[in-house]
Amino acid sequence: MPIPKNITREHLLAAIDKIDKEGTPPGGESRYYDVVYNKKRYPPKVIVSFANLFANEEILDRNSFEGGKDTDCFNLLQENGFEIVNKAGSIIEKIKAFSENYKQEVQLKHSSNLVSFQLLVKEIPEELRKHVETFDDKLTIKGSIGSGVNTYYPWIGIFDPRVSTGATNGFYVVILFSDDFEDCYLTLNQGATLQTEEQTEAYRDFIYSVYENIEGFVKGRIPEGGLVRTQTGKASANGKKYEEKNIFYRKYKVSSLLDEDLLKNLERLVDIYIDCADKYSKTTKTTSRVMPSTSQELVFDCQKFHADISSSGLRFNKSMVIRFVSSLLTKPFVILTGLSGSGKTKLAQAFARWICQNENQYCIVPVGADWINREPLLGYPNSLEFEKYVKPDNGILDLIMDASIESNQQKPYFLILDEMNLSHVERYFADFLSVMESQDRKGILLHSDKNRTDTSDTAIPNSIKLPANLFIIGTVNIDETTYMFSPKVLDRANVIEFRVTNREMETFLEATRKISLDSLEARGATMASSFISLATNDDLKVALTTKEELTKPLLKFFDELKKIGAEFGYRSASEIFRFVAVVETLQTGWKPDQMIDAAIMQKLLPKLHGSRSKLVKVLITLGQLCLKNDKDVKKEVFDKHHEFKFEENDNVHYPISLEKISRMHKNVVEHGFTSYAEA
């Protein structure tokens, strides 16, 4: 069927908007060409197919017309001003394209939809694997433009697991870019984050003992100004580390790169790298040498994390940090709720970067308003190619599969879902909630076929479990544009509310230090194994004296909540006691009242929701339970909400909970309805 002549640019733009909202239909991915529009890539035939819906009220069958150069499909798109690019192309063309695109995109919000992300993280590593024959199957090839925030020092690395598990440790081959993206360096380099100076020098000395020189490469550090040209201060930290720790390098001008030269020298350097890894791994069997990533396992220290994030420029109340970490160790599903910009995502991101050895151990994914089922999380079986499975581009399924590998069981993995309530969480997250609740050994069903693989021929299992070393952190912004969480969802997690106090805002405004999450990279990685051991230790017990002090107030809250059908069950009670046991194990110095306060706020109050007639009396009674004396809580606290000093009043047992209850009371009186999330 010929393509109708009445399709215009407006129809084509409407088609692109439809793809943005609904995604590319199954089987619609293009093989050789993409349309690039607003720095995103789209399959040409799908655009034309959908455009016909807006021009002639029906979707055009993609099998009824051809795509490719000089076809009616491509001519229509090009005549209407759309750029069509080759998906394949040479490695050099892709590196040049990355350099040009990243100059504009480096300051944009980090996203897998960026052209530069697709090029450096996906396409170039795939091309390298195909073109460089010397690559051993055991080598890992990956690219990075940063995690959560775009870095000025992107890279494409080749790692041998015998001597390096990622860019933070060991030695490896890596292509680095100057921060103006004009030059790139083919290097044999090494990690700095997880290595002492002695270990760094030991690696350098070992490699020089095997290869004193490499023809065509310069020996030693990259000169100052090689990578760091435009950035200063903390922003240049990673660039300076790459310069200082370098072992061998060869410099290239990106604009004049040649396939033959780069690939020939890359193959030579990889051969040398594999030889060094062989010799080093044999040496470690007969000497005391060990990789720095496993050289010293330390006991998990929450105080160290708080100190490190403070030195990075982040300002978080110590109590908030203890609640956050203790909640993760209690149950690996935590929801952070509060106003936009109050630090929820930053805290989650900071902890993941601090404790993870490699950035492939965490994944930060913004939830889309178009998430109407589980496909954005888990992908779907390809209905046209029965042996294929389509994984989501955001890397969530890859993260869960990596976390499930037996050799990774002592490493923490983090899935951070940003703005979870931009869509109905019960629709896209139902499978996860079900497995968390039932502890189903079968896990989540992905497909029911015998064999399915992804586009890189990696086998996709029939089902996938949520491993014990996977931690899910969701952030929730409360405003009129989002969907409210049901109390049932909140009950499945520990819920931590973020609010900025007057004192915290004053401290922030007076601070001059710039925030640098890069300085946190793997600082706590030597405590990761201890963290996992705590999270999976089912034998943690509350001290007997603490248990006695917990039971009486919890039963009082239980009795009051039962009056409106919001009492807690055995699961919540068990999680409260585990939370307290974790807090005690971390040696935080908290008193029983502080532990009870956090437990009430995170596990009991989230279930409260309802009308004025249902809640007013109960909120008053619950507020009364938070006081040490018998004063009228309504007159003394609720009616003076903005004046009352919750944290500084000696007559308050549970200040955090009382302040929340007071806000809920105010909300239900003024609006006739309230819930935990809305108050």
N, C-alpha and C positions, 0 to 999 in steps of 0.2 A: 504494500500500500504506500503510495507516495505521501510525503510529508505535506500537509495542507499549506497553501501559500499565505494564509491570513494570520499566521503566528507572528507576533511582534515582540519587541524587547520587553514590553510590559508583561506579556504572557510568560516569557522566559524567566523574568525576575520573580513572578508569582510562583513559578515552579521551584525555583531555588528556595524561596521562603517555605514552601511546602516540605522540601527535603530537610531544611533546618528544624522544622517543628516535628516531623514524623520520622526522620531518618531515611536512609537509602533502603528501598525495598529489598527483600531477600533475592539474591541472584543478580542484583542491579549494579554491583561493583564493576567498574571498568577495568580492563586488563592492560591497556597500553597508553591511554590518554586520559587526562583530567582537564576540566574547566577550572580555572582559578578565578575566584571572585571574592573580593574583600578578604584576601589572604586565606581563603578556605578552598578546599578541593571538592569537586563534584563530578559524578559520572555524566558525560555528555548526552548519552542516549536517554538517560532517565530524565534529564532536564527537558529535552524535546518531547518525550513521551508525556510528562506532566503538563507541559505548556499547552498541549492540545486540549487538555481538560478545561483550561481557562479560555481557550479560543473557540473550541467546538463542543464542549460539554462531554467529552469522553477521553479517557486515558488511551494514548496510542500504544498499540502492541509493539514492544521493543523488537520483537522478532520480524516485524513487517517492514523494517527499514534498516539500512546499513549505517555503521559508524566508521570513522577512520578518515584519513586525509582525502580531500577532494570529493567527499560524499555530500549529499544534500544536507545531512545532519550537521556536519562540521561547517559547511558553507553558511548555513543559517545562523549558527552561533557566532562565527567570525564576522559576518556582515552586520551583526547587531552589537559588535564591540566586545565580545568575550574572548579572553585569552585561553588558548588550548595548549597544554604542555605535555611532553612525552613523559610517561611514568617511569620508563627505564632510564635511558640516557647513561652517559659514562659517570664513573665515580667523580671524575674531575668536574664535570658539568654540575653535578649535585653539590660538590663542595663550594664551587663558585656561586651557585644559586643560594646555598645556605648563607654564605658570607654577605651577599647583597640583601637578602631578606632579613637577616638577623640585625643588621644595622638599624632597620626601622622597628623591628619587633622586640628588641631586647628590653625596651621600656614599657612594653605592653604587659597586661596581666598574663601570668603563666597559664598556658593551655595546650592540650594535645592537638587542638585545631590549628595552631600556628603553622604556617608553611615551614618555618625553620625547625620546629619540633618534628614534623613528619620527615623532613630530610635527614636531620642528624641522628634522631633516635630510632627511626625505622628504616628509611630507604638506604642510607649510606652503609650501615652495618650489614644489611642484607646483600648489597652489592659487593662489599668487601669479602663476605663469605663465599660468594660465587666466583669472584675473580682471582683471589689469591690462593693458589693450589696448595701452598705449604701449610695452610692452617690446619692444625690438629683438631679433631672433633671435640676434644676436651677443652679447648680454648673458649673463653667467653668474649664475645664482641658486643660492645654496647656504646651508645652515645648519650650525652647528657647536656641539656641547657639549664640544669639546675632543677631543684625540686621545690615546688610551691612558689618560688620566686626565680625569675630568669637571672642567670649568672653572666657576668662579663667575661668569664673564662670557660667557655664550653669545650667539650673534648669528645674524642672517639677513642676508646681504650680497648686493648686486647689483653686479656688476663689469663694466666695459667694458674689454676687453683692450687698448685703445689707451692707457689711462691706469692700469690696475691689473690685476695677474694674481692678486690675492688680498689677504687682510686684512693682509699684512705690508708692502705697498708701494702707492704711488700714492694716488689718492683715489677714493671709492666711496660708494654709499648703503648704510646698514646700520641695522638695528633692533637696539638694545642693551637689555639688561635690567640693572636694579640687582641687587646681589648678595643682596638679600632677596627678589627676584623679584616685588616689589609694583608696581614702575613699569617702563615701557619708554620708550625714546627713539627717535624716527624722526630719523635724522641724515644729514648729508653729512659724512663723516669721512675720515680718511686713515691709512695705515700708518705705523708708527714704527720697526719693527725694521730695515728696510733703507734708512732714510733719515737723512741728517744733519739737523741743525737748520736749516741753510741751505736744504736741499731742502724740508723741511716748511714753512718760511716762504714759500718761492717758490710752492708750491702754493696756500697760503692767500692770498697776495697776488694770484695770478693769478685765482682764483675771485672774490675781492672786486672785482677790476677789471671782471669781467663782470657780477656780481650783488652790488651793494653791500648789498642787503637782500632777504629773501624774506618776503613777507607771511605772518604766522602762525607764523614760525620765529624763534628767538632766535639772534643772531649771536655766534660765538665759542665758547670752551670751555664744556663742561658744568661747572656749579659743583661744588666739592668736596662730596662726600657725595651727589652725584647717582647715581653708579654704585657707588662704594666706600662701603659702610655697615657691613658685618659683618666684612669681612676686613682683615687687617693684614699688614705686612711684605711678603715676596716673593709671598704669595698674592694681594695686591691689585695687583701690578705691571701686569697687563694692563688692569685697570679704570682705573687712574690714567692710563695711556697714552691710552685711549679718551677720557677726560675732557679731557686736556690738548691733544690734537691735533685736537679737533673743530672743524668749520667753521660749520655751522648745525645746530640741533636743535629738535625739538618734543616736549614731554613728555606722556606719557599715564599714567593710572592703569589698570593692567591690569584690575582688577575692573569698571571703568566704560567700557571700550573700546566704541566704536561702529563698525560696518562702514563706514558712509558717510564718517565723518570721516577715519579712518585711510587708507582706500583713495584718497579724493579727494586728500589731501595727499601720499600716496605717489606717485600718478601725477604730481602737479605736480613733486615733487622729482626723480623719474626723468627727466621732460622737461628740467628744468634741468641735471641731471647729463649727459645726452646732449649737450645744447648746449655745456656746458663741455668735454666730451671732444672734440667736433668742433673747437671753437676751439683747444683745446690741441694736438691732433694736427696741425692746420694750422700752428700756431706753431712746432712742433718741426721742420717741414720747412724753415723759413726762418731759424731761430735755432739756437743751440748747445744748446738745452734737450734733455735726454735723460732717460728714466725712470731712477730710482735703481736699479732691479733690474738694469740693464745698464750702469750708469755706470762701473763699475770691476771688471774681471775680474782676480782675483788668482791667483797660483800656489798650488796646494794645499799646505797646511802642516799636517802631522800634529801638530807641536808646539803649534800654535795650538789645535787641538781638545782636546788634553790639558789645556792651560791653562784653556780655557773650561769644561770639565766639572769641573775642580777648583774653579773659582770658583763653580760652581753648587751645590757641596756634595757631589758624587759623588766617591768615592775609588777610583781604579783605578790599579794599578801601571802605570808608563809603558811598560814592556816589553809588558804585556798590550794596551795601546792600539795600540802599533806592530804587534803581531802581528795584531790584529783588522783594522786598516785595510789593512795589506799583504795580508792574505788576501782581502779584498774586491776589491782591485785585481788580485790574481792570478787569481781565478776568482769569478764573482758568485754563488757558493753557499757559505755558511759555516754550520757547525753549532756552536753554543755548548752545551757539556755541563757538567753539574756539579750540585751540591746545590741544592735549591730555596732561593731567597732569596740566592743568591751574587752577583747582579748581572747575570746574562746578558741578561734582557729590558731592563733599565735601560740597559745600554751600547748595545744595538741601537737602542733608542728615542731615546737621547740623540744618537747620530750622525745618525740620520735627521732629527730635528728641527733639528739644528745645520746640516746642509748643504742641506736642502730649503728652497726659497723659499716653498712653500705646503704646507699639510697634506694636500692631495689627492695629493701625491707619495709618501705612505707609508701603509701599511695594516697595522695590527696585529690579527691574527686568532688567537684561541685555538682550537686544534684540539680537536674534540669526540671523545668516546669512541665516538660513533656514526658516525664518518666511515669508511664501508666501501667507498666508491668516489670518483670524482673530482668528483661533483656539488657538494659543498660548496666546491670550488675554482673550477670552471668552469661550473656550472649544467648545464642539459639542454634539448634541444628538446622543446617541448610536444607531447605525442602526441595531444592532443585538438584543439588549434588549430594546424594544420600550418604556419601562417605565423608562429608565435610561438616565442620562445626565452626560457626562464626563467633569468634571471641570479641568482647567489647574492646574498643580501642583504648579505653582508660586504664587498662592493666589490672583491673580488680581480680579477674579470674586467674591471671598469671600469678598475682600476689598470693592468693589462697593456695594455688597448686605448689608454689615454691615453699610456702610455710608448712605444707603437708609432707615435704620430703624428709625422710628419717634423719638425714645428716644435718637438717636445719632445726631440729626440735628444741635445741637450746638457744635459738636466736628468736628475739621478739619480732613480730611483723605487725604493722599498723595500717588499718584501713580508716582513713579520715573522710567522712562524708560531710561536706560543707553545705550548710543550709538545707538540712534534711526535709524541712517542711515546705519547701518550694513546690512540692507535689505531695499527693496523699501517700504517707509512708506505709500505710497498710496495704497499698497496692503493689509497690515495687519491693518491699522489704519483708513480705509475709513469710517467704520460705525461711529466711534467716531467723525471724521471731519464733517460728514453729520449731526449728531445730534447737534453738536456745532453750525453749520451754521443755521440750520432750527429751532432749539429749538423744535423739534418734541416731542409732549407730549406722544406719544406712546413709544418713546425710541428706543432701539435696540432690534430687534426680536432675541430671543434665540432658540425657537422652537415653533411649531404650534400645539402641542398636548395638551390634557386636563391636564394630570398630568405626570410630570417627576421628578425624584429625583436623587441625587448623590449617591455615594457608602455608605454614612452614613445615607441615607434616609432623607436628608434635601431636602425640596421641592424647585425646580428651577422654577422661574416664566417664563411665556411665553416671556416676554420682560423685559428689564431693562433700567431705565432712568439714566442719569448722574446727581446725586444729586448736589445741589448747594454747599454742603460742601466737595465735592471731587475736589482736585486740582491736575492737571496733569503737571508734569515737565519732559521735555525731554532734554537729553544732546546729542550733535552732535559733533563728532570729525572730523575735516577736514584733510583728507590725501588721498593718492591715492588708499587706499583699501576700501573706502566707497562710497556710492551712494549720489549724491547731492540732497538736498531737492528742490522741485519745488517752485517757488515764491508763488504759490497758497497755499501751505502748510504753508509757513512762514507767509503769510498774515493772517492766522487764529489765530496766536499767537502773544504775545509780544516776540520779539527776543532780547536776550541780549548776546553780544559778550564778551568773556573773552580773554584779552590779558595781558601778564605780562610785565610791564614796567621795565626799567633799575633800577629805584629807588626801586620798589617792590622786584625785585630779590636781590638787595643789602640788603634790610631789612631782607629778608628771610634767606640769607646766614649768616647774623650776629646774627640771633636769636638762642637762645640755648634752648628755651622752647619746650618740646615735645608735639605734638598734642594729645589731649584727648577728643574725642567726648563723652565719657561716662559722663564727667562732665557737659554736656549740657542736659542730660536726664530730660525732663519735667520741665526745669527751667522756661519756659514761659507758662506752661499749664494753669495757672490761668488767662491768657489773651486770651485763645482759644475762649471763647464765644464772647468776644469783637471783635476778629479777624473775626469770622464768621459774626457778625452783620455788620461790615464794608464791607465785601465782598458781602453781599446780600442787602446792602442799595442802592436802585435805586434812592434815592432822593439827592445824593451828587451833589452839584452844584459848578461850578467854580465862584470865586469872580468876580464881574462885571469888575473891573479894570484889572484883569488878563485876562479875556475873550477878552477885547479890545486889549490887547497886544499880544494875541495869534493869533487872526484872520488874521491880515495883513500879517505876515510872512508865515503862513500856506497857504494862498491864492497864495502867490508868488511861493511857492514850487508846489502847485497844477498846476499852469499855466505851469511851466517848465516841470513837469512830464507828463502833458497831451500831450506834443509835441511828445512823444515816446510811448503813450498809457499806461503809468504806473501811471496815476493819481489815487488818493485814492477816495473811495466812502463814502457813508453816514456812513457805519458801522465803517470804520477806523476813520473817523472824530469824531464820538461819543465816540469811545474808547480812542482817544487822549484826549478829554475833560474830560472823566471820570478819566483817568490817572492823569491829572493835579489836578482834584478835590481831588483825594486820597492823592496826595503828599501834598496838602495844609492841608488836614484833619490831616495828620500825623505830622504836625507842624515841618517840616524838615528845615525850614528857607531858602528854595530854592528861587531863583529869577526867574522871568518868562523866561529868556534866558536859564537857566539850565533845566527847564521843557520842553521847546521847543526842546532843544538839545537832550534830552532823547527820546522825542516823534519822532523826525525825524529819529534818529538812530534805534529805535525799530519798528516803524510802516511804515515809508515811504521808507527808503533805501532798506529794504529787497525785495521790488518788482523790483528793478533794475537788469536787466540782458540783455546782448546782445553783439553785435559785436562792433568793433572800430568805424565803420562808423555811427552806431546808437547812441553810448553813449558819445563819446569824447566831443562834443559841450555841451551836456546837463550837463555832470559832471563839466565842467568848469563853466557853469552858476550857478549850484547848489553850487559849491565851493565859487563863488563870493557872493552868498546870505549869506554865513556863516561869511563873513567879515564885519567889521563896516565901512571900508573905500573903496575907489574905486581902490585900487591897483590891478595890474594884478595878479590874483590868480595863474595862471599857472607859471609865472616867480617867484613870491614871495613865493609860497607854494609848488606847485606840483613838480617843478624842484629842490626844496631844501627839499624834503620830510624828509630825515634823519637828517637834521640840524634844521628844523623848530620846535620851542617850542610851540606846540599847546595849552597846558594847561596854559602856562605862558605869552601868548601874549595878550596884552590889546586890540588889534585890531580885536580879534576874538569873534564873537557872540556865535558860537556853536562849541567848540573845539572837542568834541567827534565825531560829524558828519563830521566836516571838515577833521579830520585825516582819517576817513573811506573813504570819497570821494576821498581823495588824493591817498589812496592805490588802490581804484578801478580804478582810472585814470591810475596809473602806470601799473596796471595789464592789462588793456585793450590795452594800447599802446604797451606793450612788447609781449603780447600773442594773441592779436587780438580779445579777448573775455573776459568778466568778469561777475561775479555775486556777490551778497552780501556774499554768503557763501565762495566763493573761493578767495576773496581779503584779 
